């Protein structure tokens, strides 16, 4: 549970509020990643985000010739389709 760490600290080098905020941000990030994987991931690999277009691509192909180096596959590039 959360402990009130916003009271003045007895030791000036103890930075408990910052540690608490960082811990909360890490936990929130892990929750967001979990939700993202549940909604986007089809169970084969993991999605990649194109850093230029900001698209979450699943399935995806790594292609050095496109901006961001990740793109959606062409129809003939998906095995079994």
C-alpha positions, 0 to 999 in steps of 0.5 A: 500500500502507499505510505505517506512519504511526502513528510520531510525526511530526516536524512537529506539524501533520502529521496523517497517521494521520487522513488515512489513516483518512479515505482508508480510510473514503472508499474503503470508502464507495465500495465499499459504494455500488458493491455497493449499486448492483449489487444494487439498481439495475435499470439505470434510474436509481438507488435513493433511500432514504426517510429516514423509513422507511430503505427503498431504493426502486427504482423510486421516486416523489418524493411530497411528501405522504408522510413522507420524500418518496419512496415506491414507485410504485403499479402504474399509475405505472410506464410500460409495466406 
